[in-house]
Amino acid sequence: TLTFTQGIQQSCNPVLMTVGRRVGAEKFYSYLSAFGYREKTGIDLPGEGNSLVAAEENFTELDLAIYSFGQNFNVTLIQQITAAAAIANGGYLVQPHLLSSVTDKEGNVIQSMDTNVRRQVVSSEVCKVISQILEEGVSGDGGAKNAYVPGYRIAAKTGTSEKKNAGSIGRYVCSTVAYAPADNPQYAVVIIVDEPTKGSLYGSTVAAPYVGNVMETILPYLGVEAVYSEEELELLTVTT
């Protein structure tokens, strides 16, 4: 028996199927759309692809069950991190940009990419709860614990999906999406490993450790100061 929190942290398919059924097909599908999984993000890059999602009129109870734990549909990398960033942003879906601004050789800003909030998907209160669940899954014993970095509160979710295309049976796409600091998000990262071939083929083992490595490198570099708990201070190695 698992709680809702444990079901999220452990990626328990039966828990997520139960939640999907309680939400219902109509509302679940509306959230697919609200989080941007059925439209291009509008990022300023040419040739952006789109998702492969069942049409609403063809969305069955079986689709609901399988979609609820994240399989049987395809989304792009930028769609995934944009949706995760909506939680980090307090529920607001924001159009992504490749650059924040463009300057000339004298340093004058000649073009600035303003923040374009497309819509509010969920409330900030819901986002705080989800962020706490995802962070405790990293700092505790959740499936994303391999993304843990001492001194930083990282909210992360792993993904492990089997390919269903002809000739791809037994091949997986493993991923982890994360943002930090969980209580004041500033940076988001997603790593997807297409058809890993060695070791335990889960997002928690082939993607989460590398998300942790990225966060460990970029957070200090970008000026996010580590805040250690008493337990972390006791476990820190001493460098001389």
C-alpha positions as CSV (number, residue, x, y, z in Angstrom):
1,T,0.0,0.0,0.0
2,L,1.3,3.4,-1.0
3,T,0.2,7.0,-0.3
4,F,-0.2,9.4,-3.2
5,T,3.2,10.9,-2.4
6,Q,4.9,7.6,-2.4
7,G,3.2,6.6,-5.6
8,I,4.6,9.7,-7.3
9,Q,8.1,9.3,-5.9
10,Q,8.2,5.6,-6.7
11,S,6.6,5.9,-10.2
12,C,4.0,3.3,-9.2
13,N,1.8,2.7,-12.2
14,P,-1.2,1.3,-10.4
15,V,-1.3,4.4,-8.1
16,L,-1.1,6.7,-11.2
17,M,-3.8,4.7,-13.0
18,T,-6.0,5.0,-10.0
19,V,-5.5,8.8,-9.9
20,G,-6.2,9.0,-13.7
21,R,-9.4,7.1,-13.3
22,R,-10.5,9.4,-10.4
23,V,-9.7,12.5,-12.5
24,G,-11.6,11.2,-15.4
25,A,-10.8,11.1,-19.2
26,E,-12.3,14.6,-19.9
27,K,-10.4,16.5,-17.2
28,F,-7.2,14.5,-17.8
29,Y,-7.2,15.3,-21.5
30,S,-7.9,19.0,-20.7
31,Y,-4.7,19.0,-18.6
32,L,-2.7,17.4,-21.5
33,S,-3.7,20.5,-23.5
34,A,-3.2,23.0,-20.7
35,F,0.3,21.9,-20.0
36,G,1.2,22.3,-23.7
37,Y,1.5,18.7,-24.7
38,R,-0.8,19.1,-27.8
39,E,0.8,22.2,-29.3
40,K,4.2,23.5,-30.3
41,T,5.9,25.6,-27.6
42,G,6.7,28.5,-30.1
43,I,10.4,28.5,-29.2
44,D,12.5,30.7,-31.5
45,L,14.1,27.9,-33.4
46,P,13.1,26.7,-36.9
47,G,11.4,23.3,-37.5
48,E,10.0,22.6,-34.1
49,G,8.2,19.3,-34.0
50,N,5.0,18.4,-32.3
51,S,3.6,15.7,-30.1
52,L,1.8,12.5,-31.1
53,V,-1.3,12.3,-28.8
54,A,-4.6,10.5,-29.4
55,A,-7.3,12.7,-30.7
56,E,-9.8,13.7,-28.0
57,E,-12.7,12.0,-29.7
58,N,-10.7,8.8,-29.8
59,F,-9.4,9.0,-26.2
60,T,-10.6,5.8,-24.5
61,E,-10.5,4.5,-20.9
62,L,-7.6,2.3,-21.9
63,D,-5.7,5.4,-23.2
64,L,-6.5,7.1,-19.9
65,A,-5.0,4.2,-17.9
66,I,-1.8,4.1,-19.9
67,Y,-1.4,7.9,-20.4
68,S,-1.7,8.4,-16.6
69,F,1.7,6.8,-16.0
70,G,3.3,8.5,-19.0
71,Q,3.3,6.0,-21.9
72,N,1.7,5.4,-25.3
73,F,2.2,9.0,-26.5
74,N,5.1,11.0,-27.7
75,V,6.2,14.6,-26.8
76,T,9.2,16.6,-27.6
77,L,12.1,17.5,-25.3
78,I,11.1,21.1,-25.2
79,Q,7.5,20.4,-24.5
80,Q,8.5,18.2,-21.6
81,I,10.8,20.7,-19.9
82,T,8.3,23.6,-20.6
83,A,5.5,21.6,-18.8
84,A,7.8,20.8,-15.9
85,A,8.8,24.5,-15.7
86,A,5.2,25.4,-15.4
87,I,5.2,23.7,-12.0
88,A,8.4,25.5,-11.1
89,N,6.9,28.7,-12.2
90,G,4.0,28.4,-9.8
91,G,1.5,27.0,-12.3
92,Y,2.2,29.4,-15.2
93,L,3.1,28.0,-18.7
94,V,5.7,30.2,-20.2
95,Q,6.9,30.3,-23.8
96,P,10.5,29.1,-24.0
97,H,13.3,31.1,-25.7
98,L,16.7,30.1,-26.9
99,L,18.2,33.5,-25.7
100,S,17.1,36.0,-23.1
101,S,18.5,38.9,-25.1
102,V,20.8,39.9,-28.0
103,T,23.5,42.6,-27.6
104,D,25.9,44.4,-30.0
105,K,29.6,44.5,-29.5
106,E,29.3,47.5,-27.2
107,G,27.0,45.6,-24.9
108,N,23.8,47.4,-25.9
109,V,20.7,45.3,-25.9
110,I,19.3,45.3,-29.4
111,Q,16.7,42.6,-28.8
112,S,15.1,41.4,-25.6
113,M,12.9,38.3,-25.3
114,D,10.1,39.2,-22.9
115,T,8.5,36.7,-20.7
116,N,5.3,35.5,-22.4
117,V,3.0,33.7,-20.0
118,R,0.6,31.7,-22.1
119,R,-1.8,30.7,-19.4
120,Q,-2.1,29.5,-15.8
121,V,-2.4,25.8,-15.6
122,V,-2.8,25.1,-11.9
123,S,-2.6,27.1,-8.7
124,S,0.6,28.0,-6.9
125,E,-0.5,26.1,-3.9
126,V,-0.7,22.9,-6.0
127,C,2.8,23.6,-7.4
128,K,4.2,23.9,-3.9
129,V,2.8,20.5,-2.9
130,I,4.1,18.9,-6.1
131,S,7.6,20.5,-5.7
132,Q,7.8,19.2,-2.1
133,I,6.8,15.7,-3.2
134,L,9.4,15.7,-6.0
135,E,12.1,17.2,-3.8
136,E,11.5,14.6,-1.0
137,G,11.7,11.9,-3.6
138,V,15.3,13.1,-4.4
139,S,16.5,13.8,-0.9
140,G,14.7,10.7,0.4
141,D,14.3,7.2,-1.1
142,G,12.4,8.0,-4.2
143,G,13.1,6.9,-7.7
144,A,14.9,10.2,-8.4
145,K,17.3,9.9,-5.5
146,N,20.3,9.5,-7.8
147,A,19.8,13.2,-8.8
148,Y,20.6,14.2,-5.2
149,V,23.2,16.9,-4.6
150,P,24.2,17.8,-1.1
151,G,23.3,21.4,-0.2
152,Y,20.8,21.8,-2.9
153,R,17.0,21.0,-2.9
154,I,16.3,19.5,-6.3
155,A,12.8,18.5,-7.5
156,A,13.0,15.7,-10.0
157,K,10.9,13.1,-11.7
158,T,12.2,10.1,-13.6
159,G,10.6,8.4,-16.7
160,T,11.0,5.0,-18.2
161,S,9.0,4.3,-21.4
162,E,9.0,1.3,-23.7
163,K,9.0,2.0,-27.4
164,K,6.0,0.5,-29.2
165,N,7.2,1.1,-32.8
166,A,7.8,-2.0,-35.0
167,G,11.2,-3.4,-34.4
168,S,11.6,-1.5,-31.1
169,I,10.1,-3.9,-28.6
170,G,12.3,-4.2,-25.6
171,R,13.9,-0.8,-26.3
172,Y,13.4,2.1,-23.9
173,V,13.5,5.8,-23.6
174,C,14.7,6.8,-20.1
175,S,14.6,10.3,-18.7
176,T,14.8,12.6,-15.8
177,V,13.4,16.2,-15.6
178,A,14.4,18.4,-12.7
179,Y,14.4,22.0,-11.4
180,A,16.2,23.7,-8.5
181,P,16.2,25.0,-5.9
182,A,12.9,23.3,-5.3
183,D,11.6,26.1,-3.0
184,N,12.8,28.9,-5.3
185,P,13.3,27.4,-8.8
186,Q,15.8,29.1,-11.1
187,Y,17.1,26.4,-13.4
188,A,15.5,23.4,-15.1
189,V,17.2,20.4,-16.7
190,V,16.0,17.4,-18.7
191,I,18.1,14.5,-19.9
192,I,16.7,11.8,-22.1
193,V,18.6,8.6,-23.0
194,D,17.3,7.0,-26.1
195,E,17.7,3.2,-26.1
196,P,20.2,2.7,-23.3
197,T,21.9,-0.7,-23.6
198,K,23.9,-1.2,-20.4
199,G,22.9,-1.7,-16.8
200,S,19.5,-1.3,-15.2
201,L,17.4,0.4,-17.9
202,Y,15.4,3.0,-15.9
203,G,15.4,6.7,-15.8
204,S,16.5,6.6,-12.2
205,T,19.7,4.8,-13.2
206,V,20.7,6.0,-16.6
207,A,19.4,9.7,-16.5
208,A,19.0,10.8,-12.9
209,P,22.7,10.6,-12.0
210,Y,23.6,12.8,-14.9
211,V,21.0,15.4,-14.0
212,G,22.6,15.4,-10.5
213,N,26.0,16.0,-12.1
214,V,24.7,18.8,-14.2
215,M,23.0,20.5,-11.3
216,E,26.2,20.1,-9.1
217,T,28.2,21.9,-11.8
218,I,25.9,24.7,-12.9
219,L,24.2,25.7,-9.7
220,P,27.4,27.0,-8.0
221,Y,28.6,28.4,-11.3
222,L,25.4,30.4,-11.7
223,G,25.5,31.7,-8.2
224,V,23.1,29.5,-6.3
225,E,24.6,29.0,-2.9
226,A,24.5,25.6,-1.2
227,V,22.6,25.4,2.0
228,Y,23.5,22.3,4.0
229,S,21.3,20.6,6.6
230,E,22.9,19.3,9.8
231,E,22.8,15.8,8.4
232,E,24.5,16.8,5.2
233,L,27.2,18.7,7.1
234,E,28.0,15.6,9.1
235,L,28.4,13.6,5.9
236,L,30.5,16.1,4.0
237,T,34.0,14.9,3.2
238,V,36.8,17.2,4.2
239,T,39.1,18.5,1.4
240,T,42.6,19.5,2.3
